[in-house]
Amino acid sequence: MTEIKERSERVARRLRMEGYRLTPQRMAILQAVLESPSHLTAEEIYRQVSADFPMLSLATVYKTLHMLKGLGEVMELTVDGRSHYDGDAPPHPHLICVRCHTIIDLPLEMAVTVPEEALAERGFRALWHQVEVHGLCRQCQEETSRA
């Protein structure tokens, strides 16, 4: 069984346990996020999934993404005022190009961790965290140097 299929089944079990209905549309939205090598916007997910579910609304996509984010199953990244969704749920760093808005994943091993005791000392309980490094991707650097 593939990693994406296993993850999809695990999320489906969790949704059932949490009392959410497993509609074909929700599962298709989840699949779109999990299978994408890029970080899709809700509109991109909508266009992709509505090809199979013409009655799907953009509101359903947003509600499903909000639910999955709340459960920690997807990450939301805001780039240039637009939300992008990452199905690779464990916190991992992202490189974000400020010019073309490309989002590049860094391996989990490069994640920055905040010691639990440092949070506890400040009376803080983390729900999630993410590290973003903003700069220029290779292509934008090359275009800038040619100009």
SEDREN-845343 format. One line per 5 residues: number of its first residue (from 1); their letters; for each residue x, y, z of N, C-alpha, C. Coordinates in pm, 1 decimal. Example, Ala and Ser with C-alpha at 12.3 -4.5 7.8 and 13.67 -1.06 7.14 Angstrom:
1> AS> 1319.0/-569.0/780.0/1230.0/-450.0/780.0/1320.0/-330.0/780.0 ~ 1285.0/-225.0/708.0/1367.0/-106.0/714.0/1290.0/3.0/787.0
% end
This chain:
1> MTEIK> 85.0/-118.2/0.0/0.0/0.0/0.0/89.4/124.3/0.0 ~ 52.1/221.7/-80.7/135.4/341.1/-89.5/121.4/427.5/35.6 ~ 220.3/511.3/55.2/221.4/600.2/171.3/100.6/694.8/170.5 ~ 65.3/747.6/52.2/-48.4/839.9/42.4/-178.9/766.8/73.8 ~ -193.7/645.8/23.1/-315.3/567.9/50.1/-325.8/535.9/199.4
6> ERSER> -215.2/498.8/261.8/-215.5/470.8/406.1/-252.6/595.8/484.9 ~ -196.4/708.9/445.8/-226.2/834.3/516.0/-372.0/870.8/498.0 ~ -422.9/855.2/377.3/-562.6/885.9/349.3/-655.0/799.9/435.0 ~ -624.7/672.8/447.1/-705.9/582.6/529.2/-696.0/618.9/677.2 ~ -578.0/658.2/721.3/-560.0/698.7/860.6/-641.8/824.8/890.6
11> VARRL> -638.0/921.6/798.6/-714.7/1044.6/816.9/-864.3/1012.5/814.3 ~ -906.3/923.5/725.6/-1047.8/885.1/719.1/-1093.3/824.1/851.7 ~ -1012.0/736.6/908.9/-1046.3/678.3/1039.4/-1057.8/787.6/1145.7 ~ -964.6/880.8/1142.0/-966.7/988.9/1240.2/-1090.9/1076.5/1224.0 ~ -1126.8/1106.4/1101.1/-1246.5/1187.1/1076.9/-1370.2/1117.6/1132.9
16> RMEGY> -1380.9/986.5/1108.0/-1493.7/909.5/1162.4/-1494.9/916.2/1314.4 ~ -1378.4/897.4/1375.9/-1368.0/900.1/1522.5/-1406.2/1037.6/1578.0 ~ -1375.5/1142.9/1503.3/-1405.3/1279.6/1547.5/-1550.1/1318.4/1517.5 ~ -1623.7/1229.2/1449.9/-1765.1/1254.7/1422.2/-1793.1/1324.6/1290.8 ~ -1695.3/1334.0/1202.7/-1716.9/1395.9/1071.7/-1767.6/1291.8/972.7
21> RLTPQ> -1852.4/1337.0/881.0/-1899.8/1247.7/774.6/-1790.5/1234.7/669.0 ~ -1777.9/1114.3/615.3/-1679.4/1090.0/509.7/-1749.2/1095.5/375.1 ~ -1761.4/1214.9/322.1/-1825.4/1229.0/192.0/-1721.4/1206.7/82.5 ~ -1766.1/1164.5/-35.1/-1671.1/1149.0/-146.6/-1598.7/1279.8/-178.7 ~ -1669.2/1393.1/-163.4/-1607.0/1522.7/-191.9/-1494.6/1552.5/-92.5
26> RMAIL> -1518.1/1527.4/36.0/-1413.1/1550.1/135.9/-1292.3/1463.0/107.7 ~ -1317.8/1338.4/74.8/-1206.0/1247.9/47.7/-1129.9/1290.6/-78.2 ~ -1200.9/1340.6/-178.2/-1134.9/1387.6/-300.6/-1050.1/1511.2/-271.6 ~ -1098.8/1599.4/-186.0/-1022.6/1719.3/-147.0/-896.7/1676.3/-72.5 ~ -912.2/1583.6/20.3/-796.8/1531.9/94.6/-696.4/1469.9/-1.6
31> QAVLE> -742.9/1386.8/-94.5/-653.1/1322.6/-191.5/-577.3/1426.5/-273.1 ~ -647.5/1530.9/-316.2/-582.4/1634.9/-397.4/-467.0/1699.0/-321.1 ~ -488.4/1725.9/-192.8/-382.7/1787.7/-112.2/-268.3/1689.2/-89.6 ~ -301.8/1565.0/-55.2/-197.7/1466.0/-25.1/-114.3/1430.1/-147.8 ~ -177.2/1424.2/-263.3/-107.1/1379.6/-384.6/-29.5/1489.3/-454.6
36> SPSHL> -56.5/1614.7/-421.6/7.5/1724.2/-493.7/152.8/1742.3/-451.0 ~ 243.3/1750.1/-547.5/382.6/1779.0/-513.5/404.2/1927.1/-480.9 ~ 303.6/2009.4/-514.3/314.4/2152.3/-483.9/217.4/2188.6/-372.6 ~ 210.5/2312.9/-339.1/126.1/2363.5/-231.7/9.4/2437.3/-295.9 ~ -101.7/2367.1/-311.3/-216.0/2418.9/-384.7/-295.9/2520.7/-305.0
41> TAEEI> -360.4/2612.7/-376.4/-456.6/2703.1/-315.0/-592.3/2633.5/-313.7 ~ -686.7/2687.6/-237.7/-822.0/2630.8/-234.7/-884.3/2635.4/-374.8 ~ -857.6/2740.3/-448.3/-913.2/2754.1/-582.8/-856.8/2646.3/-675.9 ~ -727.4/2617.2/-663.3/-667.0/2512.1/-746.6/-725.4/2374.8/-710.4 ~ -744.5/2351.7/-581.7/-805.1/2225.7/-537.0/-948.0/2216.4/-590.7
46> YRQVS> -1020.1/2326.2/-582.1/-1157.7/2330.2/-632.7/-1162.3/2294.3/-781.3 ~ -1077.3/2357.2/-861.1/-1076.2/2329.1/-1005.9/-1045.8/2182.2/-1032.5 ~ -952.2/2127.1/-958.7/-912.5/1987.2/-978.2/-1025.6/1891.9/-938.2 ~ -1083.2/1911.4/-820.8/-1182.9/1818.0/-768.0/-1318.5/1835.5/-835.8 ~ -1352.2/1958.2/-874.3/-1483.4/1981.3/-936.2/-1495.1/1915.1/-1073.6
51> ADFPM> -1383.3/1874.9/-1132.7/-1390.2/1800.5/-1259.2/-1463.3/1667.9/-1237.9 ~ -1445.5/1606.9/-1120.9/-1514.8/1482.1/-1087.9/-1643.6/1504.2/-1011.2 ~ -1655.5/1619.3/-945.3/-1773.2/1651.7/-864.0/-1825.0/1789.0/-905.7 ~ -1898.2/1796.9/-1017.4/-1941.3/1927.0/-1069.3/-2028.5/2007.7/-973.2 ~ -2094.8/1943.1/-878.8/-2181.3/2014.3/-784.5/-2102.6/2066.0/-663.0
56> LSLAT> -1973.2/2040.3/-657.5/-1888.6/2085.6/-547.0/-1883.9/2238.0/-543.5 ~ -1889.4/2293.7/-424.2/-1877.3/2439.4/-411.8/-1740.1/2474.1/-355.3 ~ -1696.8/2593.8/-385.0/-1570.8/2642.9/-329.6/-1581.0/2651.9/-177.5 ~ -1700.0/2681.5/-126.6/-1720.4/2687.7/18.4/-1692.7/2551.8/82.7 ~ -1732.1/2443.9/17.4/-1705.1/2309.2/69.8/-1556.0/2283.3/76.2
61> VYKTL> -1483.5/2328.9/-24.7/-1337.7/2311.8/-25.1/-1277.7/2387.0/93.5 ~ -1317.7/2512.5/112.2/-1265.0/2591.1/224.1/-1299.5/2528.9/358.9 ~ -1423.4/2484.0/375.0/-1465.5/2422.5/502.0/-1386.4/2295.2/529.5 ~ -1365.5/2215.4/426.6/-1290.6/2090.6/443.6/-1145.2/2118.9/478.3 ~ -1084.5/2214.9/410.4/-945.4/2250.4/440.0/-933.0/2305.5/581.4
66> HMLKG> -1029.3/2386.6/623.6/-1029.1/2441.1/759.1/-1038.5/2327.8/861.9 ~ -1125.8/2231.2/835.5/-1141.5/2117.1/925.1/-1011.4/2036.2/931.8 ~ -951.8/2006.4/816.6/-827.6/1928.3/812.6/-713.0/2002.6/880.1 ~ -709.4/2133.0/863.3/-606.7/2214.1/931.0/-627.1/2209.0/1081.3 ~ -751.1/2222.4/1125.2/-781.6/2218.3/1268.1/-743.8/2086.4/1332.5
71> LGEVM> -748.7/1978.4/1254.7/-710.2/1846.4/1304.4/-560.0/1821.8/1291.0 ~ -488.5/1918.5/1231.5/-344.6/1903.2/1213.9/-306.4/1810.8/1100.0 ~ -398.6/1787.4/1007.6/-371.9/1696.8/896.2/-316.5/1768.0/773.0 ~ -337.4/1898.5/764.3/-276.9/1979.3/657.7/-222.0/2106.7/721.0 ~ -125.4/2164.8/655.2/-68.9/2292.7/699.1/-115.4/2400.2/601.8
76> ELTVD> -139.2/2518.8/655.3/-175.7/2633.3/572.6/-59.0/2730.4/573.1 ~ -17.2/2770.3/455.0/90.4/2868.3/439.1/32.6/2987.9/366.1 ~ 57.0/3106.6/417.5/8.3/3227.1/350.9/124.5/3292.8/279.1 ~ 109.5/3305.2/147.5/212.7/3364.7/63.5/146.7/3472.2/-21.4 ~ 193.5/3593.6/-6.4/140.0/3707.5/-80.4/-11.6/3718.2/-63.3
81> GRSHY> -57.9/3694.7/59.1/-198.9/3708.6/90.6/-287.3/3591.9/49.0 ~ -229.4/3487.5/-8.5/-307.7/3370.5/-52.0/-267.2/3248.9/28.9 ~ -366.9/3172.0/69.6/-340.6/3049.5/145.2/-307.2/2935.2/51.1 ~ -204.1/2860.8/87.5/-163.6/2740.0/16.0/-166.5/2627.5/117.9 ~ -195.2/2506.1/71.4/-213.1/2394.7/164.0/-111.2/2285.1/135.5
86> DGDAP> -55.5/2232.9/243.7/49.7/2131.8/238.5/-0.6/2007.1/310.0 ~ -4.6/1896.1/237.9/-50.8/1770.3/295.7/55.9/1697.8/374.3 ~ 178.1/1749.4/370.9/286.7/1689.1/448.7/278.8/1749.6/588.5 ~ 194.7/1688.3/673.2/153.4/1750.0/799.2/261.3/1769.7/905.5 ~ 358.3/1681.4/924.7/453.8/1712.3/1032.1/521.3/1846.2/1003.5
91> PHPHL> 537.3/1929.7/1105.5/600.2/2060.3/1081.3/737.1/2045.0/1015.7 ~ 754.3/2115.7/906.8/882.5/2115.3/836.7/903.0/2254.1/776.4 ~ 1027.6/2292.3/756.4/1055.8/2426.4/703.7/1016.8/2442.0/557.1 ~ 984.4/2564.8/520.6/952.2/2598.9/382.3/1038.7/2715.6/337.8 ~ 1084.7/2709.4/214.0/1153.3/2820.5/148.9/1049.6/2886.2/58.7
96> ICVRC> 1031.4/3016.1/71.5/928.1/3086.2/-3.9/991.6/3198.7/-83.7 ~ 975.0/3191.6/-215.5/1030.4/3294.9/-302.5/938.6/3417.0/-299.0 ~ 995.6/3532.4/-266.2/916.1/3654.3/-254.6/881.3/3713.2/-391.2 ~ 942.7/3661.9/-494.9/916.5/3715.3/-628.5/812.0/3632.0/-703.5 ~ 835.1/3501.4/-716.5/742.9/3416.6/-794.1/648.4/3335.8/-705.0
101> HTIID> 670.0/3342.7/-574.5/585.3/3278.4/-473.1/592.9/3125.7/-473.9 ~ 698.0/3071.6/-529.6/720.8/2927.9/-522.2/745.2/2888.5/-377.1 ~ 692.8/2772.9/-337.6/713.2/2720.7/-202.7/790.1/2589.7/-216.7 ~ 901.4/2579.7/-145.7/987.5/2461.8/-152.4/996.4/2400.8/-13.2 ~ 970.3/2270.2/-4.2/982.4/2199.7/123.2/1127.7/2170.4/155.3
106> LPLEM> 1162.7/2182.7/281.3/1290.7/2133.1/330.9/1262.1/2006.9/410.5 ~ 1357.8/1915.7/418.8/1334.7/1790.8/492.0/1303.9/1814.9/639.4 ~ 1228.2/1724.3/695.9/1189.1/1731.0/835.9/1311.1/1740.0/927.1 ~ 1422.2/1678.0/887.2/1544.4/1680.2/968.7/1596.7/1822.3/987.5 ~ 1556.2/1914.4/901.2/1604.4/2051.8/909.6/1508.6/2140.0/989.7
111> AVTVP> 1407.7/2078.4/1050.2/1308.8/2154.8/1127.3/1372.9/2215.0/1251.6 ~ 1324.8/2332.0/1286.3/1368.4/2399.6/1407.3/1272.3/2358.1/1518.0 ~ 1325.6/2318.7/1631.1/1238.5/2279.2/1741.6/1253.8/2377.8/1856.6 ~ 1145.0/2398.1/1926.2/1144.6/2483.1/2044.1/1128.8/2389.9/2163.3 ~ 1223.1/2391.2/2256.4/1214.4/2298.8/2370.3/1084.4/2316.8/2449.1
116> EEALA> 1019.5/2204.3/2478.4/894.2/2206.6/2554.1/908.6/2280.4/2686.5 ~ 1024.9/2262.9/2751.9/1043.6/2329.0/2881.4/1045.6/2481.6/2867.6 ~ 1095.7/2532.0/2755.4/1096.2/2676.8/2732.6/953.2/2728.2/2717.0 ~ 870.0/2649.4/2651.7/729.6/2687.9/2637.7/659.4/2681.9/2773.0 ~ 683.0/2572.1/2846.7/617.7/2552.3/2976.6/655.1/2663.5/3074.5
121> ERGFR> 782.0/2704.9/3072.1/826.9/2812.4/3162.0/749.6/2941.9/3138.4 ~ 701.3/2958.5/3017.2/628.9/3080.1/2981.4/477.8/3058.4/2983.5 ~ 436.8/2940.9/3031.0/294.4/2911.0/3039.4/227.4/2899.8/2904.2 ~ 302.6/2850.3/2805.9/252.0/2844.2/2669.3/241.7/2699.6/2623.7 ~ 132.5/2667.6/2555.5/114.5/2534.2/2497.8/104.9/2550.1/2347.3
126> ALWHQ> 200.2/2497.4/2275.0/201.4/2509.1/2129.4/101.5/2412.0/2067.9 ~ 28.3/2459.3/1968.7/-61.6/2373.2/1892.7/6.3/2326.3/1764.6 ~ 81.0/2414.5/1702.1/162.6/2381.3/1586.6/263.1/2493.1/1567.3 ~ 360.2/2467.1/1481.4/455.9/2571.4/1446.6/502.5/2546.1/1304.6 ~ 555.3/2649.3/1245.4/613.4/2634.0/1112.5/725.9/2734.5/1096.0
131> VEVHG> 823.8/2694.6/1017.6/937.3/2781.0/989.6/934.4/2814.1/841.0 ~ 942.2/2942.7/811.4/943.9/2988.8/673.2/1067.4/3074.7/651.6 ~ 1136.4/3048.5/542.9/1251.4/3129.3/504.7/1213.3/3198.6/374.7 ~ 1209.6/3330.9/376.2/1168.8/3408.2/258.8/1293.1/3459.6/187.5 ~ 1293.4/3447.2/55.7/1407.7/3491.4/-23.8/1377.1/3475.8/-171.3
136> LCRQC> 1481.2/3451.2/-249.9/1465.6/3433.9/-394.4/1504.9/3292.1/-434.0 ~ 1419.9/3227.9/-512.9/1452.0/3093.0/-562.7/1562.6/3104.6/-667.8 ~ 1616.3/2991.5/-706.4/1727.6/2988.4/-803.2/1688.9/3057.8/-933.3 ~ 1569.4/3027.4/-985.6/1527.1/3085.5/-1112.8/1515.0/3237.1/-1104.4 ~ 1457.1/3287.6/-997.3/1442.9/3432.6/-982.6/1578.7/3500.0/-962.7
141> QEETS> 1671.3/3432.8/-895.2/1806.1/3487.9/-879.9/1873.6/3500.3/-1015.4 ~ 1856.9/3396.0/-1100.4/1918.1/3399.0/-1233.9/1856.9/3508.1/-1319.3 ~ 1724.0/3524.1/-1311.8/1658.0/3628.9/-1387.5/1701.4/3768.0/-1342.9 ~ 1721.1/3784.3/-1211.4/1764.7/3912.3/-1155.7/1907.3/3943.8/-1200.1 ~ 1992.7/3843.1/-1203.7/2133.4/3867.3/-1241.2/2148.2/3897.3/-1389.9
146> RA> 2054.1/3848.7/-1473.1/2057.3/3874.9/-1617.4/2005.5/4015.6/-1649.8 ~ 1924.0/4070.8/-1561.7/1858.2/4200.4/-1588.9/1954.9/4316.0/-1579.5
% end
